[in-house]
């Protein structure tokens, strides 16, 4: 019985552009938008001290769901290929693109990412950030 579940998001950061330059038509709307120089705030809108030092955009690609994330990740890699030029520009300008995966396991877990998927992520300039959570 598979007791593993996961969530997945695409995160874009840019050190000098406004957040609007990070909003992409990938089929899902961004859940977090933070623009360089704007007042920091919590997700609920409470103002915090200071301003954002970079622009940040977060897309929820998969809400917590049962199964292994690798198959869905490979599907997203294909869909994100259309944004290669935008990703290249972000990377050239010292921005960062990553896919964050939270994996929820009851005991132990692991994954195998194909060399093709790793090459595709690398050629798109996308880092993979995976965290395991027990319980």
C-alpha positions in Angstrom: 0.0 0.0 0.0 1.4 3.4 -1.0 1.4 5.7 2.0 3.4 8.5 0.3 1.9 11.8 -0.9 3.3 15.0 -2.3 2.7 18.6 -3.1 4.6 20.5 -5.9 5.1 24.1 -6.8 7.1 26.2 -9.3 8.9 29.1 -7.8 10.4 32.0 -9.7 12.6 34.7 -8.3 14.1 37.8 -10.0 16.5 40.3 -8.4 15.5 43.4 -10.4 12.3 42.9 -12.4 8.8 43.4 -11.0 6.7 40.3 -10.2 4.6 40.9 -13.4 7.6 39.6 -15.4 7.3 36.3 -13.6 3.6 35.7 -14.2 3.3 33.0 -16.8 0.3 31.3 -18.5 1.1 27.8 -17.4 -2.5 26.7 -16.8 -2.6 27.5 -13.1 -2.7 30.9 -11.4 0.1 32.0 -9.0 -0.7 31.6 -5.3 2.0 34.0 -4.1 3.1 37.2 -5.7 5.8 39.4 -4.1 7.3 42.4 -6.0 10.8 43.8 -5.4 10.6 46.9 -3.2 7.0 46.3 -1.9 6.2 46.1 1.8 6.6 42.6 3.2 3.5 40.9 4.4 2.2 37.6 5.6 0.0 35.4 3.4 -3.0 36.7 5.2 -2.0 40.3 4.5 -0.6 41.5 7.8 2.2 44.0 7.1 5.7 43.1 8.2 8.8 45.2 8.7 10.9 45.8 5.6 10.5 45.4 1.8 11.0 42.4 -0.5 14.5 42.3 -1.8 13.5 40.3 -4.9 10.4 39.5 -6.9 8.9 36.1 -6.2 6.1 34.1 -7.8 4.8 30.7 -6.7 2.6 28.4 -8.6 0.9 25.4 -6.9 1.4 22.6 -9.5 0.0 19.9 -7.2 -1.9 20.2 -3.9 -1.1 17.4 -1.5 -2.1 14.2 -3.2 -1.4 10.5 -2.8 1.3 8.8 -5.0 4.8 9.4 -6.3 5.6 12.9 -7.6 8.0 11.8 -10.4 5.3 11.0 -13.0 3.6 14.4 -12.6 7.0 16.2 -12.5 7.9 14.7 -15.9 4.5 15.9 -17.3 5.2 19.5 -16.0 8.7 19.5 -17.5 7.1 18.9 -20.9 4.6 21.7 -20.3 7.2 24.2 -19.1 9.3 23.7 -22.2 7.2 26.4 -23.8 8.8 28.9 -21.4 12.4 28.1 -22.2 13.2 31.6 -23.4 11.6 33.3 -20.4 13.5 30.9 -18.0 16.8 31.6 -19.9 16.2 35.4 -19.4 15.5 35.0 -15.7 18.7 32.9 -15.3 20.8 35.3 -17.3 19.7 38.1 -15.1 20.7 36.1 -11.9 17.2 35.0 -11.1 16.2 31.5 -9.9 13.7 28.9 -11.0 12.9 25.8 -9.1 10.3 23.1 -8.6 9.8 22.5 -4.9 8.4 19.1 -3.9 7.2 18.3 -0.4 7.0 14.5 0.0 5.0 13.2 3.0 5.9 9.7 4.2 5.0 7.5 7.2 8.3 5.8 7.4 11.0 5.7 4.7 10.8 6.8 1.1 12.8 7.6 -2.0 12.5 8.4 -5.7 14.3 7.8 -8.9 14.4 10.6 -11.5 15.3 9.6 -15.0 18.4 11.0 -16.6 16.1 12.4 -19.4 14.1 14.3 -16.8 17.3 15.6 -15.1 18.7 16.7 -18.4 15.4 18.5 -19.3 15.3 20.3 -15.9 19.0 21.3 -16.3 18.5 22.6 -19.9 15.5 24.7 -18.8 17.5 26.1 -15.9 15.2 24.6 -13.3 16.5 23.4 -10.0 14.7 20.6 -8.1 14.2 21.1 -4.4 12.8 18.0 -2.6 12.0 17.8 1.1 10.7 14.8 3.0 8.3 15.1 5.9 7.6 12.2 8.3 4.2 11.5 9.7 
